[in-house]
Amino acid sequence: MWGVNSTLKNHEISATIQFFEISSGKKIFEENKKVSLSSNSSTEVATFDVTKYNPADLVVSVLFIDLSGEVLRSSADWPQPLKYIDFSKREVTIRVEGEVVSLKAAKPIKGFMLDIEGDDDSGLEWSDNGFDIMPGEGVTVIAKGLRARKVTANWYGSYS
């Protein structure tokens, strides 16, 4: 696993690496590391032997966090091809308070997409969309101009 710093300053960050079973949502590995990312370069963050896990049922998630606690980047490595993964029964929780949409899922989700009921999405702007969600992770999206419209969601493998 590598971290890339394309800026001209060195950065001290924290990397949280997690392995999840896709089918159950069970976390099977977690490691937190402090990492120094040199300017304008790639830095090896960690090396793992994943052969003891079922590669068809394993998603690897990493969060790069700066010293203030802000998530700089999140990424997930999914087994390919995705068409063989069963993404049903993800146990998704969506809570809407004004323009704040809070999301959680009991099992890993690929390509989570928010929308609203109906065809009129005029004046609506999502702060994020098309992301992955890992178990235990809370995701907050701001929906500017939601105006009490009903929020809907889909993700890879959930479309009918």
Contacts in CASP RR format, 6 or more apart in sequence:
PFRMAT RR
TARGET T0000
AUTHOR 0000-0000-0000
METHOD contacts of the structure
MODEL  1
MWGVNSTLKNHEISATIQFFEISSGKKIFEENKKVSLSSNSSTEVATFDV
TKYNPADLVVSVLFIDLSGEVLRSSADWPQPLKYIDFSKREVTIRVEGEV
VSLKAAKPIKGFMLDIEGDDDSGLEWSDNGFDIMPGEGVTVIAKGLRARK
VTANWYGSYS
1 15 0 8 1.000
1 17 0 8 1.000
1 44 0 8 1.000
1 45 0 8 1.000
1 46 0 8 1.000
1 47 0 8 1.000
1 48 0 8 1.000
1 60 0 8 1.000
1 62 0 8 1.000
2 42 0 8 1.000
2 43 0 8 1.000
2 44 0 8 1.000
2 45 0 8 1.000
3 15 0 8 1.000
3 35 0 8 1.000
3 37 0 8 1.000
3 42 0 8 1.000
3 43 0 8 1.000
3 44 0 8 1.000
3 45 0 8 1.000
3 64 0 8 1.000
4 37 0 8 1.000
4 41 0 8 1.000
4 42 0 8 1.000
4 43 0 8 1.000
5 11 0 8 1.000
5 37 0 8 1.000
5 38 0 8 1.000
5 39 0 8 1.000
5 40 0 8 1.000
5 41 0 8 1.000
5 42 0 8 1.000
5 43 0 8 1.000
6 40 0 8 1.000
7 39 0 8 1.000
7 40 0 8 1.000
8 39 0 8 1.000
8 40 0 8 1.000
9 39 0 8 1.000
10 36 0 8 1.000
10 37 0 8 1.000
10 38 0 8 1.000
10 39 0 8 1.000
11 36 0 8 1.000
11 37 0 8 1.000
11 66 0 8 1.000
12 34 0 8 1.000
12 35 0 8 1.000
12 36 0 8 1.000
12 37 0 8 1.000
12 66 0 8 1.000
12 67 0 8 1.000
13 34 0 8 1.000
13 35 0 8 1.000
13 36 0 8 1.000
13 37 0 8 1.000
13 64 0 8 1.000
13 65 0 8 1.000
13 66 0 8 1.000
13 67 0 8 1.000
13 72 0 8 1.000
14 32 0 8 1.000
14 33 0 8 1.000
14 34 0 8 1.000
14 35 0 8 1.000
14 64 0 8 1.000
14 65 0 8 1.000
14 66 0 8 1.000
14 67 0 8 1.000
14 69 0 8 1.000
15 32 0 8 1.000
15 33 0 8 1.000
15 35 0 8 1.000
15 45 0 8 1.000
15 46 0 8 1.000
15 62 0 8 1.000
15 63 0 8 1.000
15 64 0 8 1.000
15 65 0 8 1.000
16 30 0 8 1.000
16 31 0 8 1.000
16 32 0 8 1.000
16 62 0 8 1.000
16 63 0 8 1.000
16 65 0 8 1.000
17 29 0 8 1.000
17 30 0 8 1.000
17 31 0 8 1.000
17 32 0 8 1.000
17 33 0 8 1.000
17 45 0 8 1.000
17 46 0 8 1.000
17 48 0 8 1.000
17 60 0 8 1.000
17 61 0 8 1.000
17 62 0 8 1.000
18 27 0 8 1.000
18 29 0 8 1.000
18 30 0 8 1.000
18 60 0 8 1.000
18 61 0 8 1.000
18 62 0 8 1.000
18 134 0 8 1.000
19 27 0 8 1.000
19 28 0 8 1.000
19 29 0 8 1.000
19 30 0 8 1.000
19 50 0 8 1.000
19 53 0 8 1.000
19 58 0 8 1.000
19 59 0 8 1.000
19 60 0 8 1.000
19 61 0 8 1.000
20 26 0 8 1.000
20 27 0 8 1.000
20 28 0 8 1.000
20 58 0 8 1.000
20 59 0 8 1.000
20 61 0 8 1.000
20 107 0 8 1.000
20 108 0 8 1.000
20 134 0 8 1.000
20 135 0 8 1.000
21 28 0 8 1.000
21 54 0 8 1.000
21 57 0 8 1.000
21 58 0 8 1.000
22 57 0 8 1.000
22 58 0 8 1.000
22 59 0 8 1.000
22 78 0 8 1.000
22 79 0 8 1.000
22 85 0 8 1.000
22 86 0 8 1.000
22 107 0 8 1.000
22 108 0 8 1.000
23 57 0 8 1.000
23 86 0 8 1.000
23 107 0 8 1.000
24 107 0 8 1.000
25 106 0 8 1.000
25 107 0 8 1.000
25 108 0 8 1.000
25 135 0 8 1.000
26 135 0 8 1.000
27 135 0 8 1.000
28 53 0 8 1.000
28 58 0 8 1.000
29 48 0 8 1.000
31 46 0 8 1.000
33 45 0 8 1.000
33 46 0 8 1.000
35 43 0 8 1.000
35 45 0 8 1.000
36 43 0 8 1.000
37 43 0 8 1.000
45 62 0 8 1.000
48 60 0 8 1.000
50 58 0 8 1.000
50 60 0 8 1.000
55 79 0 8 1.000
56 79 0 8 1.000
56 84 0 8 1.000
56 85 0 8 1.000
57 79 0 8 1.000
58 79 0 8 1.000
59 76 0 8 1.000
59 77 0 8 1.000
59 78 0 8 1.000
59 79 0 8 1.000
59 108 0 8 1.000
59 134 0 8 1.000
60 76 0 8 1.000
60 77 0 8 1.000
61 74 0 8 1.000
61 75 0 8 1.000
61 76 0 8 1.000
61 77 0 8 1.000
61 108 0 8 1.000
61 132 0 8 1.000
61 134 0 8 1.000
62 74 0 8 1.000
62 75 0 8 1.000
62 76 0 8 1.000
63 71 0 8 1.000
63 73 0 8 1.000
63 74 0 8 1.000
64 71 0 8 1.000
64 72 0 8 1.000
64 73 0 8 1.000
64 74 0 8 1.000
65 71 0 8 1.000
65 72 0 8 1.000
66 72 0 8 1.000
74 131 0 8 1.000
74 132 0 8 1.000
76 108 0 8 1.000
76 110 0 8 1.000
76 132 0 8 1.000
76 134 0 8 1.000
78 85 0 8 1.000
78 110 0 8 1.000
79 85 0 8 1.000
82 110 0 8 1.000
82 156 0 8 1.000
82 157 0 8 1.000
85 110 0 8 1.000
85 157 0 8 1.000
87 109 0 8 1.000
87 110 0 8 1.000
87 155 0 8 1.000
87 156 0 8 1.000
87 157 0 8 1.000
87 158 0 8 1.000
88 157 0 8 1.000
88 158 0 8 1.000
89 107 0 8 1.000
90 105 0 8 1.000
90 106 0 8 1.000
90 107 0 8 1.000
90 108 0 8 1.000
90 109 0 8 1.000
90 155 0 8 1.000
90 158 0 8 1.000
91 105 0 8 1.000
91 106 0 8 1.000
91 107 0 8 1.000
92 103 0 8 1.000
92 104 0 8 1.000
92 105 0 8 1.000
92 106 0 8 1.000
92 109 0 8 1.000
92 133 0 8 1.000
92 153 0 8 1.000
93 102 0 8 1.000
93 103 0 8 1.000
93 104 0 8 1.000
93 105 0 8 1.000
94 101 0 8 1.000
94 102 0 8 1.000
94 103 0 8 1.000
94 151 0 8 1.000
94 153 0 8 1.000
95 101 0 8 1.000
95 102 0 8 1.000
95 103 0 8 1.000
96 102 0 8 1.000
96 143 0 8 1.000
96 146 0 8 1.000
96 151 0 8 1.000
98 146 0 8 1.000
98 148 0 8 1.000
99 142 0 8 1.000
99 143 0 8 1.000
99 144 0 8 1.000
99 145 0 8 1.000
99 146 0 8 1.000
100 140 0 8 1.000
100 141 0 8 1.000
100 142 0 8 1.000
100 143 0 8 1.000
101 114 0 8 1.000
101 140 0 8 1.000
101 141 0 8 1.000
101 142 0 8 1.000
101 143 0 8 1.000
101 146 0 8 1.000
101 151 0 8 1.000
102 138 0 8 1.000
102 139 0 8 1.000
102 140 0 8 1.000
103 112 0 8 1.000
103 133 0 8 1.000
103 138 0 8 1.000
103 139 0 8 1.000
103 140 0 8 1.000
103 141 0 8 1.000
103 153 0 8 1.000
104 133 0 8 1.000
104 136 0 8 1.000
104 137 0 8 1.000
104 138 0 8 1.000
104 139 0 8 1.000
105 112 0 8 1.000
105 133 0 8 1.000
105 134 0 8 1.000
105 135 0 8 1.000
106 135 0 8 1.000
107 135 0 8 1.000
108 132 0 8 1.000
108 133 0 8 1.000
108 134 0 8 1.000
108 135 0 8 1.000
109 132 0 8 1.000
109 133 0 8 1.000
109 155 0 8 1.000
109 156 0 8 1.000
110 132 0 8 1.000
110 155 0 8 1.000
110 156 0 8 1.000
110 157 0 8 1.000
111 130 0 8 1.000
111 131 0 8 1.000
111 132 0 8 1.000
111 155 0 8 1.000
111 156 0 8 1.000
112 130 0 8 1.000
112 131 0 8 1.000
112 132 0 8 1.000
112 133 0 8 1.000
112 139 0 8 1.000
112 153 0 8 1.000
112 154 0 8 1.000
112 155 0 8 1.000
113 129 0 8 1.000
113 130 0 8 1.000
113 153 0 8 1.000
113 154 0 8 1.000
113 155 0 8 1.000
114 126 0 8 1.000
114 129 0 8 1.000
114 130 0 8 1.000
114 141 0 8 1.000
114 143 0 8 1.000
114 151 0 8 1.000
114 152 0 8 1.000
114 153 0 8 1.000
115 121 0 8 1.000
115 151 0 8 1.000
115 152 0 8 1.000
115 153 0 8 1.000
115 154 0 8 1.000
116 124 0 8 1.000
116 146 0 8 1.000
116 149 0 8 1.000
116 150 0 8 1.000
116 151 0 8 1.000
116 152 0 8 1.000
117 149 0 8 1.000
117 150 0 8 1.000
117 152 0 8 1.000
123 144 0 8 1.000
123 145 0 8 1.000
124 143 0 8 1.000
124 144 0 8 1.000
124 145 0 8 1.000
124 146 0 8 1.000
124 149 0 8 1.000
125 143 0 8 1.000
125 144 0 8 1.000
125 145 0 8 1.000
126 141 0 8 1.000
126 142 0 8 1.000
126 143 0 8 1.000
127 141 0 8 1.000
127 142 0 8 1.000
127 143 0 8 1.000
127 144 0 8 1.000
128 139 0 8 1.000
128 141 0 8 1.000
129 141 0 8 1.000
131 139 0 8 1.000
133 139 0 8 1.000
143 151 0 8 1.000
END
